Amino acid sequence: MTSSHTSKKQEKKQDPDLPPTAWAVLGLLSFPGERTGYELKKWADSSLRFFYWSPAISQIYAELRRLEELGYAASARSGPEEARAKRRYSITGAGREALSGWAADTAEAGPPVLKHGLLLRIWLGHLAEPARLRAMVGEHLERTRTELAAVREAMEQAAGVAEWAFPALALRWSERQHLAELELGEALLADLAELSPQEAAGGRQAGGDSPTPG
């Protein structure tokens, strides 16, 4: 391999175009300790999913392999003292340096993306029965209350742990977001109740132009 090819390969390794999932997995590894892929998945389910998303276990292992190839993560199998051999992963110095650079690059954060399944159905409410729409909002409120309880449980686990001070801030934001979602859901129920019978049934009976410009 020529020196020019080598330098290009090294440049690519130093500045990889990684997807957010890879950075999220590397972020999980940036906290003290070594963890298995399964432990990383459990941690993502009890933290990341409340404000971002939780990658599937297959995604986690795929990203761990990628991170190892880049030299950003390292792994070692457990010894004979454990009944079942486990591979535990940790972040390397190069991985921590790359992650620090990515985390500090605010230009890469991008705007928040909202994909609200319930609101998509409300938008299509002219094709549904008003009672069913109200029931869907009620079900959404119940799910949100359940998620809020899970967020608060995670907050209790993070409380007082110095290494988890910043994850605790993210969880506190998530608590506020879930409280706001409950408020919005209750307001949506009130809005649905204010629709007149003619408005509620009008979309199913008549056509017309788009309700928005364009």
Rosetta blueprint (number, residue, H / E / L):
1 M L
2 T L
3 S H
4 S H
5 H H
6 T H
7 S H
8 K H
9 K H
10 Q H
11 E H
12 K H
13 K H
14 Q H
15 D L
16 P L
17 D L
18 L L
19 P L
20 P H
21 T H
22 A H
23 W H
24 A H
25 V H
26 L H
27 G H
28 L H
29 L H
30 S L
31 F L
32 P L
33 G L
34 E L
35 R E
36 T L
37 G H
38 Y H
39 E H
40 L H
41 K H
42 K H
43 W H
44 A H
45 D H
46 S L
47 S L
48 L H
49 R H
50 F H
51 F L
52 Y L
53 W L
54 S L
55 P L
56 A L
57 I H
58 S H
59 Q H
60 I H
61 Y H
62 A H
63 E H
64 L H
65 R H
66 R H
67 L H
68 E H
69 E H
70 L H
71 G L
72 Y L
73 A E
74 A E
75 S E
76 A E
77 R E
78 S L
79 G L
80 P L
81 E L
82 E L
83 A L
84 R L
85 A L
86 K L
87 R E
88 R E
89 Y E
90 S E
91 I E
92 T L
93 G H
94 A H
95 G H
96 R H
97 E H
98 A H
99 L H
100 S H
101 G H
102 W H
103 A H
104 A H
105 D L
106 T H
107 A H
108 E H
109 A L
110 G L
111 P L
112 P L
113 V L
114 L L
115 K L
116 H L
117 G H
118 L H
119 L H
120 L H
121 R H
122 I H
123 W H
124 L L
125 G H
126 H H
127 L H
128 A L
129 E L
130 P H
131 A H
132 R H
133 L H
134 R H
135 A H
136 M H
137 V H
138 G H
139 E H
140 H H
141 L H
142 E H
143 R H
144 T H
145 R H
146 T H
147 E H
148 L H
149 A H
150 A H
151 V H
152 R H
153 E H
154 A H
155 M H
156 E H
157 Q H
158 A H
159 A L
160 G L
161 V L
162 A H
163 E H
164 W H
165 A H
166 F H
167 P H
168 A H
169 L H
170 A H
171 L H
172 R H
173 W H
174 S H
175 E H
176 R H
177 Q H
178 H H
179 L H
180 A H
181 E H
182 L H
183 E H
184 L H
185 G H
186 E H
187 A H
188 L H
189 L H
190 A H
191 D H
192 L H
193 A H
194 E H
195 L L
196 S L
197 P H
198 Q H
199 E H
200 A H
201 A H
202 G H
203 G H
204 R H
205 Q H
206 A L
207 G L
208 G L
209 D L
210 S L
211 P L
212 T L
213 P L
214 G L
